[in-house]
Amino acid sequence: MVRLILIAAVGLLVSTTAKASCACRCVDGEMQPLCTSSIDLPPICPMTTCALTPPAIRPIQPPQLPPLGTTQRSQHQVFNPAARRYDWQTVCN
């Protein structure tokens, strides 16, 4: 009985899918890793040619404190592969 429970527990652990919380994206025309958490290890991004960023005026950002584990936040143009265009997004460093 204990062996059956142990096998079922291992099966559940193996069958769970891991979600990647970091992705390589074109930011202001350069490939950079973007992570959802400050404790995630950023991947090494491949050398890729990014589309040129369109000239645009940076949106006005109200003053806010950066999230824990980061030092600053700023607006950058990040390439959205689904829409095939650059969108303004807040990026924390």
Secondary structure, DSSP 8 states (H G I E B T S, - for coil): -HHHHHHHHHHHHHHS-----EEEEEETTEEEEEESSTTS---------------------------TT-S-EEEEEEEETTTTEEEEEEEE-
